Amino acid sequence: MNALDLRPSPGAAPLWRQVVAQARMESRLMLRNGEQLLLALVVPVLVLVGGVRAADRFDLGFDRPVIDVLAPGVLALAVMSTSFTSVAIATGFERRYGLIKRLGASPLPRHGLLLGKVGAVLLVQAVQLVVLTGVALTAGWEPDTSRWWAALLCLLLGSAAFTALGLVVAGTLRAEATLAVANLVYLLLMTGGAVLLPASTYGGFGTAAAWLPSGALGEGVRAALLDGRVDASAMLVLVAWTAVGAVTTARTFKWE
Amino acid sequence: MRVPTSSPAVEVDGLVMRYGDKVAVDGLSLRVERGSVTAVLGPNGAGKTTTLETCEGYRRPQAGRVRVLGLDPVRERRELLPRIGVMLQAGGAWSGVRAMEMLRHVATLHADPLDVDALAERVGLGDCGRTPYRRLSGGQQQRLGLAMAFVGRPELVFVDEPTAGMDPQARRSTWELLDELRSQGVTVVLTTHYMEEAERLADQVHIVDRGRLLTSGSPLELTRGGGRTTIRLVVTRPFPDGAPESLQAELGPATEVRQLDAVSMLVSGTADSSTLGVVSRWCEAHGVLPESLALGRRTLEDVFLELTGHGLGG
């Protein structure tokens, strides 16, 4: 048996190392979980491929190539699924299993835990972005890259808004309720929230949909990658949702 | 501010904690010296976990004062946490995380952690290192929780019911480990409702019941006293109704009979070998078959019974 030196030598690792460890751990668990992977990659790929196939048979009424309209929407959907649904469900169960409580007694401070979570979300989204962009380009996507940074900014702002909103759900409901609500909201926003399809295709509801975080995210990314345009109002809407989510989380989140 | 190292490891002074109108801790005071193993012993609901969690900084004292390593566990939490190790009563890991992955993760949060492989070997996690947490047995989850508590090489560990759900062998090896921690200078505070655990491990035992401290002392100090001896009777099948009263009548007022559970009774007082004979004849007359009938010195359990009038129920 290996001799174990149990003499005390207490101390916290540097914060950045703790945050990196936390982000790596959470992203690994997210990518290992079958249901989360389904949401993160399989559903977006199916929507992309299925949407393009369907457009071959039915006229969806776009005046642009279907893939050029769908691909930015799918990127937006992927960001929404990870930062809202995955974060809410994962955090809900972390509360349930006492993980957040246990880490609360570790050297990792709460802001470190939050930074780790953000890091994990960004890591997973980077994987999603690479895979989905690859699939879309293979399917013939020709994005307008003149304002690529605006698309990236919208994705980041959308990620912030949805993470904050995901934490509101996870921090107030029980784990099972969080699971149900996070999936339901995801489905509703995917079909009716102007994330995948332009708000203009929703008729009268389109104006309202653009005020939703899903609509703002979808519209902002489409404006950039479809028309090379910076949609400042979409970005402002996302900033506003981030603020609402963050303040509500700070007021209502229960750690146990 | 430099905290003098001479301050006790834990100082709880007049702690009061309520949940709604239920009082969980009712003016509790206790002290834990550095380098000792201290057991907080009491039945479920005695306020042990609440007290521990207040020391760990999870809860703010509603009244009274708590100092851990000379620090305020709430106000100076960030300074305190790296120096202590915590084992929760249950949970504390992701359900899909592998045992070793979890241990390694907690190790990474510390500056100078133990060698995780050697530690896993030592606590008996060697062959389930790749098993997801949710598939670990209760005992394995306990061992992982224990390893997580001191992987960061703390000065002080709080372990809440460390051996609950462990088989006897794992329990013994956990005791050896806690012994070794003490010998290396780590202060150990544990809650337990196992008398044997407190008696075997602790330098100092604090007996609590209903949120109050009943008595403190070393196991020897607590069980000395009174020249009283006990007879413990364990039978193969549950006692018939009225058994303790009937046995009490046989024995007379010099001793006191208490039923501990369905199959065991404790006779305390000035018991000797003739008392043993009376008990044995009583068994024969009432058709109960003794599984064991032992004459012994006072145990912590006897002390507890005398102080509270009820058993530990576990």
Interface residues (C-beta under 8 A of the other chain):
Chain A: M1 N2 A3 L4 D5 L6 R7 P8 S9 P10 G11 A12 A13 R17 Q18 A21 Q22 M25 L29 R32 N33 F93 E94 Y97 G98 L99 K101 R102 G104 A105 S106 P107 L108 P109
Chain B: E56 G57 Y58 R78 L81 P82 R83 I84 V86 L88 A90 G91 G92 A93 W94 S95 G96 V97 E101 H105 V106 T108 L109 H110 A111 D112 L114 D115 D117 A118 L119 E121 R122 M148 F150 G152 R153 P154 E155 E180 L181 Q184 G185 V186
